[in-house]
Amino acid sequence: MMHDPDELVILLTRGISQRKMYFAEHPKVAAVAHAFPKKLVTFLEGAGHKSLFLGVVENKLVYRGTYLIGPSIVGRKLAEFAENLRCGGFLFQSVVHAVEMTQLFTLASEVAEPVAHLEEARTMLRERGIRNIELSPVYEDPEHFGKTAEFSGELADDNEGRMAGMFLCQNLFETVDSAHSGSTMGYSLDIDRAREESGRLVDGTRDGFMDIMQLVHYPDFDTYTVGHSVRVALLATLVGKSMNLDDDMLLELCMAGLLHDVGKSQIPDEILFKPGRLDPEEREIMETHAQIGAEILMGHEKASMLAVSGAWGHHLRTDGGGYPKAPAWAPRHFLTQLLQVCDVFEALTAIRPYKPPFSPRRVYEIMVGDEGAFDPTALGVFVRAVGLYPPGSRLVLSDGTRGIVTAAGIDPEKPRVLVQTDREGNELPTEMQHEVDLDAEVENLPEVEEMLPA
């Protein structure tokens, strides 16, 4: 049962994206338009409400006075739509139906610039027969729907670091999404944008990866191809920094991670998002994405050779297996081999519609046991940088305290942890939270008791 409107935000964002690419009656648009009302009813029954209000404040989504950090990352299109309508959010009644959702998605595809005022936007909805979706005034207006009796209207305290990380993640998701959707439509890739956002990621993680690693593990089921590429780029950057690569090489490595799966833009959705095992013919089609991605990137003079190599080689095994077929004499760049490790680790540890996530420990067992798949040096460098508990992981320690991993330790079993609660589980004030190096030579240090789900 849903307790947060995450899946609904994903459906809204997906509907807006699909309608921008396809006509209103297209099966992909229709599927989302029909799915949203059903999911909405399930959500409202579980929450005990008659309607859902999703507020939008400064490009961030808000639900019942709380910022939705994860949904705001993948829901940027919804926030931009609200800005163009001059509104502060959307109120969905439980009786909203698929025709209204299709009309809403169509409106989002047509309104490219802000309208003159809110009443104009409300008129546009009424003219399209949208009766069960209402537009709220902006948050600063006393009539904002978030300031009624049902909603407190008081936003929870904002964390400047997490907000900066959220905007960085939003931009990374949008960069990959634009690359994939643009390639689907035959447009040129915006390599400059990918390079710019990669530079921001390199700069934005100078103080560590804890916050951003928490954010990018948001379970974006319907956009996991995009989220996967962002997470691969982040893992590659984390490992690259542990190797003391210079900023220029880190930027190229990050960009290669963001674009390594761009070839999947040419794979049919029914194969790409199939919730079960692919049959031999479907797998053959899926495996073409590596060569297609390399060809797409080779068509752009600004794409680096590492980006082309990453797209081509991230499914090639060290023993010569994998795909695409490559001659035995063809050398592989070490950073391409590192991207392969990042790609497999992320895929196995991530939530997918068809499988639960594996723990890092189990993933390492699988990868080490797959002889000939990975370059031993690349795998070793990755394990040392990420450890058994990647930065951003939430842990329970043996003394009852809880915290978040800030960095791997020399011993992969003993990371550095920001302790956030006392032994009874009560959250500590910010000024009392403290970092503990579980690998330090100090008596009576706690051990990791449990790794909590992302």
C-alpha positions as CSV (number, residue, x, y, z in Angstrom):
1,M,0.0,0.0,0.0
2,M,1.3,3.5,-0.9
3,H,1.8,5.9,2.0
4,D,3.6,8.5,-0.1
5,P,2.4,9.7,-3.5
6,D,5.7,8.7,-5.2
7,E,4.2,6.4,-7.8
8,L,1.6,9.0,-8.7
9,V,4.3,11.6,-9.3
10,I,6.1,9.2,-11.5
11,L,2.9,8.5,-13.5
12,L,2.2,12.2,-13.9
13,T,5.8,12.9,-15.1
14,R,5.7,10.0,-17.4
15,G,2.4,11.1,-18.9
16,I,3.7,14.5,-19.6
17,S,6.8,13.1,-21.2
18,Q,4.9,10.6,-23.3
19,R,2.4,13.1,-24.6
20,K,5.2,15.5,-25.7
21,M,6.5,12.6,-27.9
22,Y,3.2,11.0,-29.0
23,F,-0.3,11.9,-30.1
24,A,-3.1,11.9,-27.4
25,E,-4.6,8.5,-28.5
26,H,-1.2,6.8,-28.6
27,P,-1.2,3.5,-26.5
28,K,1.6,4.8,-24.3
29,V,-0.2,8.0,-23.4
30,A,-3.5,6.1,-22.9
31,A,-1.8,3.5,-20.6
32,V,-0.6,6.2,-18.2
33,A,-3.9,8.2,-18.4
34,H,-5.8,5.0,-17.3
35,A,-3.3,4.0,-14.7
36,F,-3.3,7.2,-12.8
37,P,-7.0,7.3,-11.6
38,K,-6.7,3.6,-10.5
39,K,-3.5,4.3,-8.5
40,L,-5.1,7.5,-7.1
41,V,-8.1,5.6,-5.7
42,T,-5.8,3.0,-4.1
43,F,-3.6,5.7,-2.6
44,L,-6.6,7.7,-1.2
45,E,-8.2,4.7,0.3
46,G,-5.0,3.8,2.1
47,A,-4.4,7.3,3.3
48,G,-8.1,7.9,4.3
49,H,-8.5,11.0,2.1
50,K,-11.0,12.1,-0.5
51,S,-8.5,14.0,-2.7
52,L,-4.8,14.5,-3.3
53,F,-3.0,17.8,-3.2
54,L,0.5,18.0,-4.7
55,G,1.9,21.4,-3.9
56,V,4.7,23.0,-5.9
57,V,7.0,25.4,-4.1
58,E,10.2,26.8,-5.8
59,N,10.4,23.8,-8.2
60,K,9.9,21.3,-5.4
61,L,7.0,19.1,-4.8
62,V,5.2,19.2,-1.4
63,Y,2.8,16.8,0.2
64,R,1.1,17.6,3.5
65,G,3.7,20.2,4.5
66,T,6.7,18.0,3.6
67,Y,9.1,18.4,0.7
68,L,9.1,15.3,-1.5
69,I,12.8,15.1,-2.2
70,G,12.9,11.9,-4.3
71,P,9.8,12.7,-6.3
72,S,11.0,16.2,-6.9
73,I,14.0,14.8,-8.7
74,V,12.1,12.7,-11.2
75,G,9.1,15.1,-11.2
76,R,10.7,18.2,-12.5
77,K,8.4,18.3,-15.6
78,L,5.4,18.5,-13.3
79,A,6.9,21.4,-11.3
80,E,7.7,23.2,-14.6
81,F,4.2,22.6,-15.8
82,A,2.9,24.2,-12.6
83,E,5.2,27.2,-13.1
84,N,3.8,27.7,-16.6
85,L,0.2,27.6,-15.3
86,R,1.1,30.2,-12.6
87,C,-0.1,27.8,-10.0
88,G,1.1,26.4,-6.7
89,G,0.0,22.8,-7.1
90,F,-2.7,20.4,-8.3
91,L,-5.7,19.1,-6.4
92,F,-6.8,15.7,-7.8
93,Q,-10.3,14.5,-6.8
94,S,-10.8,10.7,-6.4
95,V,-13.3,10.7,-9.3
96,V,-10.8,12.1,-11.9
97,H,-10.9,9.9,-15.0
98,A,-8.6,9.0,-17.9
99,V,-10.0,11.5,-20.4
100,E,-9.2,14.3,-18.0
101,M,-5.7,13.0,-17.5
102,T,-5.1,12.8,-21.2
103,Q,-6.3,16.4,-21.5
104,L,-4.0,17.5,-18.7
105,F,-1.0,15.8,-20.4
106,T,-1.9,17.4,-23.7
107,L,-2.1,20.8,-22.0
108,A,1.3,20.2,-20.6
109,S,2.7,19.5,-24.0
110,E,1.2,22.7,-25.5
111,V,1.9,25.3,-22.8
112,A,5.6,26.0,-23.3
113,E,5.7,29.5,-21.7
114,P,4.0,30.9,-18.6
115,V,0.4,32.0,-19.1
116,A,-0.6,35.5,-18.0
117,H,-2.3,34.6,-14.8
118,L,-3.8,31.7,-12.8
119,E,-7.4,32.4,-14.0
120,E,-6.3,32.0,-17.6
121,A,-4.9,28.5,-16.7
122,R,-8.1,27.6,-14.9
123,T,-10.1,28.6,-17.9
124,M,-7.9,26.4,-20.1
125,L,-8.7,23.4,-17.9
126,R,-12.4,24.1,-17.9
127,E,-12.5,24.4,-21.7
128,R,-10.9,21.0,-22.0
129,G,-13.5,19.4,-19.7
130,I,-11.1,19.0,-16.8
131,R,-13.5,19.3,-13.8
132,N,-11.8,17.1,-11.2
133,I,-8.4,18.6,-11.2
134,E,-8.0,22.1,-9.6
135,L,-5.2,24.5,-9.7
136,S,-4.0,26.2,-6.5
137,P,-2.8,29.7,-6.1
138,V,0.9,30.0,-5.5
139,Y,2.3,29.2,-2.1
140,E,2.7,32.9,-1.1
141,D,-1.1,33.5,-1.7
142,P,-3.2,33.1,1.5
143,E,-5.6,31.0,-0.6
144,H,-3.0,28.4,-1.4
145,F,-4.6,24.9,-1.0
146,G,-1.8,23.9,1.3
147,K,-3.1,26.4,3.9
148,T,-6.6,24.9,4.4
149,A,-7.7,22.9,7.4
150,E,-6.7,19.6,5.9
151,F,-3.1,20.7,5.2
152,S,-1.1,22.7,7.7
153,G,0.5,24.9,5.1
154,E,3.7,24.9,7.3
155,L,6.6,23.5,5.3
156,A,9.1,21.3,7.2
157,D,12.5,22.8,7.8
158,D,14.6,22.8,4.7
159,N,18.1,21.4,4.6
160,E,20.3,23.5,2.4
161,G,22.7,20.7,1.5
162,R,19.9,18.3,0.6
163,M,18.2,20.9,-1.5
164,A,21.4,21.6,-3.4
165,G,21.8,17.9,-3.9
166,M,18.2,17.6,-5.1
167,F,18.7,20.3,-7.8
168,L,21.9,18.6,-8.9
169,C,20.1,15.3,-9.2
170,Q,17.2,16.9,-11.0
171,N,19.6,18.3,-13.6
172,L,21.4,15.0,-14.0
173,F,18.1,13.1,-14.4
174,E,16.9,15.7,-16.9
175,T,20.2,15.5,-18.8
176,V,19.9,11.7,-19.3
177,D,16.2,11.9,-20.0
178,S,16.7,14.5,-22.6
179,A,19.5,12.5,-24.2
180,H,17.3,9.4,-24.4
181,S,14.1,11.1,-25.5
182,G,15.9,13.3,-28.0
183,S,17.6,10.3,-29.5
184,T,14.3,8.5,-29.8
185,M,13.0,11.5,-31.8
186,G,16.1,11.7,-34.0
187,Y,17.5,14.9,-32.4
188,S,21.2,15.6,-31.8
189,L,22.5,14.9,-28.3
190,D,23.3,17.9,-26.2
191,I,26.9,16.9,-25.3
192,D,27.6,20.4,-23.9
193,R,24.8,20.0,-21.4
194,A,26.1,16.5,-20.4
195,R,29.6,17.9,-19.9
196,E,28.3,20.9,-17.9
197,E,26.2,18.7,-15.5
198,S,29.1,16.3,-15.2
199,G,31.3,19.2,-14.1
200,R,28.7,20.2,-11.5
201,L,28.6,16.7,-10.1
202,V,32.4,16.6,-9.8
203,D,32.3,20.0,-8.0
204,G,29.3,19.2,-5.9
205,T,30.8,16.1,-4.4
206,R,34.1,17.6,-3.2
207,D,32.9,17.3,0.4
208,G,31.6,13.8,0.0
209,F,28.9,11.6,-1.5
210,M,26.6,10.9,1.4
211,D,23.7,13.2,0.6
212,I,23.6,12.7,-3.1
213,M,24.0,8.9,-2.9
214,Q,20.9,8.9,-0.6
215,L,18.9,10.9,-3.2
216,V,19.8,9.0,-6.3
217,H,18.6,5.7,-4.8
218,Y,15.1,6.9,-5.0
219,P,13.2,3.9,-6.5
220,D,12.1,5.4,-9.9
221,F,10.5,2.3,-11.2
222,D,9.2,3.8,-14.4
223,T,12.3,5.7,-15.2
224,Y,14.9,3.3,-14.0
225,T,16.9,3.4,-17.2
226,V,17.5,7.1,-16.5
227,G,18.1,6.7,-12.8
228,H,20.4,3.8,-13.5
229,S,22.6,6.0,-15.7
230,V,22.8,8.7,-13.1
231,R,23.8,6.2,-10.4
232,V,26.4,4.6,-12.6
233,A,27.9,8.1,-13.3
234,L,27.9,8.8,-9.6
235,L,29.6,5.5,-8.7
236,A,32.2,6.0,-11.4
237,T,32.9,9.5,-10.1
238,L,33.2,8.2,-6.5
239,V,35.7,5.5,-7.6
240,G,37.6,8.0,-9.8
241,K,38.1,10.4,-6.9
242,S,39.4,7.5,-4.8
243,M,42.0,7.0,-7.6
244,N,42.9,10.7,-7.5
245,L,42.0,11.3,-11.1
246,D,42.2,14.9,-12.2
247,D,39.0,16.9,-12.7
248,D,39.1,16.7,-16.5
249,M,39.3,12.9,-16.4
250,L,36.6,12.8,-13.7
251,L,34.4,14.9,-15.9
252,E,34.9,12.6,-18.9
253,L,34.3,9.5,-16.7
254,C,31.1,11.0,-15.3
255,M,29.8,12.0,-18.7
256,A,30.5,8.5,-20.0
257,G,28.5,7.1,-17.2
258,L,25.6,9.4,-17.9
259,L,25.5,8.4,-21.6
260,H,26.6,4.8,-21.5
261,D,23.0,3.4,-22.1
262,V,21.9,6.0,-24.7
263,G,21.4,3.2,-27.1
264,K,18.5,1.9,-25.1
265,S,16.6,4.9,-26.5
266,Q,16.2,2.8,-29.7
267,I,14.9,-0.4,-27.9
268,P,11.1,-0.9,-27.9
269,D,9.5,-0.1,-24.5
270,E,7.8,-3.5,-24.4
271,I,11.3,-5.0,-24.3
272,L,13.1,-2.3,-22.3
273,F,10.4,-2.3,-19.5
274,K,9.4,-6.0,-19.7
275,P,8.7,-7.1,-16.0
276,G,10.1,-10.6,-16.6
277,R,12.8,-12.5,-18.3
278,L,13.4,-11.7,-21.9
279,D,13.0,-14.5,-24.5
280,P,16.0,-15.2,-26.9
281,E,14.7,-12.9,-29.6
282,E,14.0,-10.0,-27.2
283,R,17.5,-10.5,-25.6
284,E,19.1,-10.3,-29.0
285,I,17.3,-7.0,-29.7
286,M,18.2,-5.6,-26.2
287,E,21.9,-6.5,-26.7
288,T,22.1,-4.2,-29.8
289,H,21.9,-1.1,-27.5
290,A,25.6,-1.1,-26.8
291,Q,26.6,-0.8,-30.5
292,I,23.7,1.6,-31.2
293,G,24.8,3.8,-28.3
294,A,28.4,3.9,-29.6
295,E,27.1,4.8,-33.1
296,I,24.9,7.6,-31.7
297,L,27.8,9.1,-29.8
298,M,30.3,8.7,-32.8
299,G,27.9,10.9,-34.7
300,H,28.6,13.8,-32.4
301,E,32.0,15.4,-32.8
302,K,31.9,16.7,-29.2
303,A,31.5,13.2,-27.7
304,S,34.7,12.0,-26.1
305,M,36.3,8.7,-27.0
306,L,35.7,7.5,-23.5
307,A,32.0,8.1,-23.9
308,V,32.0,6.1,-27.1
309,S,34.1,3.4,-25.5
310,G,31.8,3.3,-22.5
311,A,28.7,2.8,-24.6
312,W,30.4,0.2,-26.7
313,G,32.2,-1.8,-24.1
314,H,30.2,-1.8,-20.8
315,H,28.9,-5.3,-21.5
316,L,32.1,-6.8,-22.8
317,R,33.8,-9.3,-20.5
318,T,37.4,-9.5,-19.8
319,D,37.5,-13.1,-21.1
320,G,36.2,-11.9,-24.5
321,G,32.6,-12.8,-23.9
322,G,29.6,-10.4,-23.6
323,Y,28.5,-8.1,-26.4
324,P,28.9,-6.6,-29.0
325,K,31.4,-9.2,-30.4
326,A,34.9,-7.7,-30.5
327,P,38.1,-9.1,-31.9
328,A,40.4,-10.7,-29.4
329,W,43.2,-8.2,-30.1
330,A,41.0,-5.2,-29.4
331,P,42.3,-3.4,-26.2
332,R,39.9,-2.1,-23.6
333,H,40.5,1.1,-21.7
334,F,40.7,0.6,-17.9
335,L,38.0,3.2,-17.3
336,T,35.7,1.3,-19.6
337,Q,36.3,-1.8,-17.5
338,L,35.6,0.3,-14.4
339,L,32.3,1.5,-16.0
340,Q,31.4,-2.1,-16.6
341,V,31.9,-2.8,-12.8
342,C,29.8,0.2,-11.9
343,D,27.1,-0.8,-14.3
344,V,26.7,-4.3,-13.0
345,F,26.9,-3.3,-9.3
346,E,24.2,-0.7,-9.8
347,A,21.9,-3.0,-11.7
348,L,22.2,-5.7,-9.0
349,T,21.8,-3.5,-6.0
350,A,18.9,-1.4,-7.4
351,I,15.2,-2.0,-7.0
352,R,13.6,-3.2,-10.2
353,P,9.9,-4.0,-10.9
354,Y,11.0,-7.7,-11.5
355,K,13.4,-8.2,-8.6
356,P,14.4,-7.1,-5.1
357,P,17.7,-5.4,-4.6
358,F,20.7,-7.6,-3.6
359,S,23.0,-6.4,-0.8
360,P,26.5,-5.2,-1.8
361,R,27.9,-8.2,0.0
362,R,25.9,-10.6,-2.2
363,V,26.7,-8.6,-5.3
364,Y,30.4,-8.8,-4.6
365,E,30.0,-12.6,-4.2
366,I,28.3,-12.8,-7.6
367,M,30.9,-10.6,-9.3
368,V,33.9,-12.3,-7.8
369,G,32.4,-15.7,-8.6
370,D,31.9,-14.8,-12.2
371,E,35.4,-15.7,-13.4
372,G,36.6,-13.8,-16.5
373,A,33.8,-11.2,-16.4
374,F,35.6,-8.3,-14.8
375,D,39.1,-6.8,-14.7
376,P,40.4,-7.8,-11.3
377,T,42.1,-4.4,-10.8
378,A,39.0,-2.5,-11.7
379,L,36.9,-4.6,-9.4
380,G,39.4,-4.2,-6.5
381,V,39.5,-0.5,-6.9
382,F,35.7,-0.4,-6.8
383,V,35.4,-2.5,-3.7
384,R,38.0,-0.3,-1.8
385,A,36.2,2.9,-2.8
386,V,32.6,1.7,-2.1
387,G,33.0,-0.9,0.5
388,L,30.2,-3.2,1.8
389,Y,28.2,-0.2,2.8
390,P,28.2,2.5,0.1
391,P,28.1,6.2,1.1
392,G,24.5,7.2,1.8
393,S,23.6,3.7,3.2
394,R,21.5,3.8,6.4
395,L,22.9,1.5,9.2
396,V,21.9,0.2,12.6
397,L,25.0,-0.2,14.8
398,S,25.5,-2.8,17.5
399,D,25.0,-0.2,20.3
400,G,21.5,0.6,19.0
401,T,22.4,3.9,17.4
402,R,21.6,4.6,13.7
403,G,23.4,6.6,11.1
404,I,24.4,7.2,7.5
405,V,27.6,6.0,5.9
406,T,29.8,9.0,4.8
407,A,32.7,7.0,3.3
408,A,34.1,3.6,3.0
409,G,36.8,2.5,5.4
410,I,40.1,0.7,4.7
411,D,38.3,-2.3,6.0
412,P,35.2,-2.7,3.8
413,E,33.3,-4.0,6.9
414,K,34.1,-0.8,8.8
415,P,32.9,2.5,7.2
416,R,32.8,6.0,8.5
417,V,29.3,6.7,9.9
418,L,27.4,9.9,10.8
419,V,25.6,8.9,13.9
420,Q,22.1,10.5,13.9
421,T,20.2,8.8,16.8
422,D,20.8,7.8,20.3
423,R,20.6,4.2,21.5
424,E,16.8,4.4,21.9
425,G,16.4,5.5,18.3
426,N,15.6,9.1,19.1
427,E,17.0,11.5,16.5
428,L,19.8,13.7,17.8
429,P,19.9,17.5,17.3
430,T,22.1,18.4,14.3
431,E,24.8,19.8,16.6
432,M,25.0,16.5,18.5
433,Q,25.3,14.3,15.4
434,H,28.8,13.0,15.1
435,E,31.0,11.0,12.7
436,V,32.5,7.7,13.9
437,D,35.3,5.9,12.0
438,L,34.4,2.2,12.8
439,D,37.9,1.3,11.5
440,A,39.7,3.5,14.1
441,E,41.9,1.9,16.7
442,V,39.6,2.9,19.6
443,E,38.2,0.6,22.3
444,N,34.5,-0.3,22.4
445,L,33.6,0.9,19.0
446,P,30.3,-0.5,17.8
447,E,30.0,-2.7,14.7
448,V,27.5,-2.7,11.9
449,E,24.4,-4.6,13.0
450,E,22.2,-4.1,10.0
451,M,22.0,-2.2,6.7
452,L,18.5,-0.7,6.3
453,P,16.7,-0.6,2.9
454,A,17.4,2.5,0.7
